[in-house]
Amino acid sequence: MPSGGVAAQFNFVSYKIDSINLKMNPTVKYLLKNEPIALKDIDFSIKLRSTEKFNINGSIKYVGGLTTKITIMDEEDKKEILSGEFGISGIFAPDGAVDQSSEENFSKISLPALLMPYLRALMANILSQTGFGTVLFPLVNIYELAKKKNLPLIDHTQS
């Protein structure tokens, strides 16, 4: 490892998009609309999920995720053009023994922050493929959001 480098204590095993729900108001006006969607016309929210800890065949795994909701409004008549919800789950494995402080920081803060770019890319891709063109989502400080939420780590290894 290079001097000054940091070794990861958790390995990214896998992720899956676990929910997509998208609905558009299929009026002629919106079907004819080709202009890019302005950021001011997008309502975007994120819901973090509690991370869960499992012992699977003698190996500790952490599973967590997040869900985003999006609403696109028509700037002229303030009617909803599109609404949707997208969710992602990811699984991570510790690389050796992990102290409680590192486990808590990872499960509450780092895990959702690592998954967000995958979900963001999916949302942009789906909206682009559905005819909305490129939608640039606002950057969200997942670290600060996670710190404020302070969701519990749900430990299933003690069951």
Helices and strands as residue ranges (DSSP letters): E 10-24, H 28-32, G 39-41, E 42-48, E 52-56, E 59-73, E 80-94, H 100-105, I 106-110, H 111-127, I 128-132, H 142-149, E 154-155
